[in-house]
Amino acid sequence: MITSLHNQRIAAAVRLKKRAMRQSDRRFLVEGIQGVLEALTSGAQVHEVFHSELPAERLEPVASAANAAGVPVRSVSEDVMAHLTSTVTPQGVVAVVGFVDVPLESLGPEAGSVAILHQVRDPGNAGTILRSADAAGAGGVVFTRSSVDVYNSKAVRATAGSLFHVPVVREVDIGETVESFRRRGFTVLAASADAPSSVYDEDLRRPTAVILGNEAHGLPGDVEALADRAVRVPIVGRAESLNLAAAATLILFETARQQQGGGGLASIVAGAAHDIRSPLTAVRGFASTLVSKWDRLNDEQRLMMLEGVVHDGARMEIIVTQLVDAARAMSGHLELARLPVDLLAAVREVEEDMARWSLGELEVGGKPAAVLADPARLRTMLIALAESAQWWGEEGPVRMEVRAGPPPTVRVWRQGTALGPEVIGELLRPRTPGTGGGSKVGLFVAKALADAHGGSLTLDGSEGIAFVLTLPPTGGAHARDASSQD
């Protein structure tokens, strides 16, 4: 147990309470069991975990997740813990974590909606907005240079772990930020209490970035002028105004409602129906021919048609499964049956399925990696990735490589692609009939399932087409069902 306040490790951690030291070390402190668990299971670079004397049942999830991620866990005295934390009644767990922010350019149109915080100074408000962005399914939160540091201890606590779920950009210029989003096809809105237009009257179905201003003074006129237009949250009652975080939450959820429900489930069903129609027609044709001409067909012809039925039946099974999970994910009723699974073994089973169904050639490699996942949903994700790489790639076989991590990942790729960056960015969104080939819902469902597991799905078109699926390790049992609530 560490009992000295002058211990070298403790001194290195305590210095991170200061913004300049955080910036210098590119590390910050995460306090509390919830936040530390989210850091450990998200794939963030956790350097070490400190804990004071806690009941075994409270410490066990943190210790298990840290052990799975190879992170050292160190016991400290109550005095040392009080020195490490910024709360009056610390929860007894603190982690030292590497910065998790991403470049502004990484937030493309697939992000859907993004919150831009300008001159937002209150860390509690900033953290709550980030948490709301996570809950609404927003694609990122941007902190301009004039806003509070997202790694401020109060801001980190206010995110309740969402800092590790939502891409965060920091220390950027507001003018450059707006121009960057507009160049990539975003509509840029400014939140203003005096705006003539209500957010509920806006068409928010396109990728949308919303600028949110200072708690007391709102947005400066020159910053509001940068936006395409301003919007307000209408107040019907007698309240003078809304808290910034409350207003931001309403705007983010209205954006999510329109983007996910605007074509929403109806467009997903339409896309799935389009994908089902072709194999269903083929199955009916094969069955009709077999019934009407059985005696006139030789064994080779019968076998060929029966193999066609198997192939197209498998396609329909995949699409129907994706459609059901899409509906459950969008309605918030997706429940996962998580079990310890060897990711490499799951990939090899998909390799066998794809070969049996003649859906493409796969090359599988890597090492065993223990993840906590719903086996059936993991299969759905892997098949969607393999099929999409097969369709959108152009050269050679589809390759699937498992990496033990941390965090455990499987990379699915194929060389060569004719897709441009702006098209690749749209692949994770549900597409309607007539918008190109490939499954219209498979990648959307795969991303929804990855998010529900507490993992992630990203794609890269720099060298062919590549998908990277990240899942929590078996020690990350804290990952929650998509339907659970805090």
Secondary structure, DSSP 8 states (H G I E B T S, - for coil): -B--TT-HHHHHHHGGGSHHHHHHHTEEEEESHHHHHHHHHHT--EEEEEE-S--HHHHHHHHHHHHHHT--EEEB-HHHHHHH--SSS--SEEEEEE-----GGG--GGG-EEEEESS---HHHHHHHHHHHHHHT-SEEEEETTS--TTSHHHHHHHTTGGGTS-EEEEE-HHHHHHHHHHTT-EEEEE-TT-SSBGGGS---S-EEEEE-BTTTB--HHHHTTSSEEEB----SS-S---HHHHHHHHHHHHHHHHHHSSHHHHHHHHHHHHHHHHHHHHHHHHHHHHHHGGGS-HHHHHHHHHHHHHHHHHHHHHHHHHHHHHHHHHT------EEEEHHHHHHHHHHHHHHTT---EEEEE---EEEE-HHHHHHHHHHHHHHHHHH--EEEEEEEEE--SS-EEEEEEE-----HHHHTTTTS---TTS-SS-SSHHHHHHHHHHHTT-EEEEE-TTSEEEEEE--BTT-TT---TT---
